[in-house]
Amino acid sequence: MVAASDELMAALRAVRSLGLRSWCIGAGAIRSLVWDILHGFDRRSAVEDLDVVYFDAKAGPEHDAGLENRLHAAMPGFRWEVTNQAGVHRWLAGALGQVVPPLASLEEGVATWPEFATCVGVWLNEDESLGVVAPHGLDDLFALRVRHNPLRASLATYRQRVAAKRFGERWPRLSIEMG
């Protein structure tokens, strides 16, 4: 599915050109693509933003902005959101007052996203093959099942996300568990 999306493949090539060691495009871009295809939609959902996550314990918070600027220059049609998973604990403490231990890897970061079906990322290798990170597997994504991932997001946050993102309206075949 990803390989058949010219838009997503171009985005993956742009991110690969940054030379990051451990990275992926994940969350909504992947989830929406899969659900659109499984629903048989002729028109794909508009990509609201492209979540690029990477892991670099040595990079400071200013590094994310620099990477976003480079991606925006390469592909200005997207709203890029770049996040170093090695620094998420600092952001959570500062922005939300939530004290959590630092993450140890990209996979550990992806594993904390609010819905299991969203905990999926894809990267592009130098040989054009795709890699997939899916710490909780792909069953929920392909079974059109939305369930709360309690690792980091509260049940209230999950419910707010489900409502705000209009999952049930956009993809009527989804099975949504509200907890």
Buried (B, 14 or more C-beta within 10 A) or exposed (E): EBEEBEBBBEBBEBBBEBEBEBBBBBBBBBBBBBBBEBBEEEEEBEBEEBBBBBBBEEBEEEBBEEBBEBBBEBBEEBEBBBBBBBBBBBBBEEEEEEEBEEBEBBBBBBBBBBBBBBBBBBBBEEEEEBEEBBBBEBEBBEEBBBBBBEBBBEEEEBBEBBEEBEBBEBBEEBEBEEE
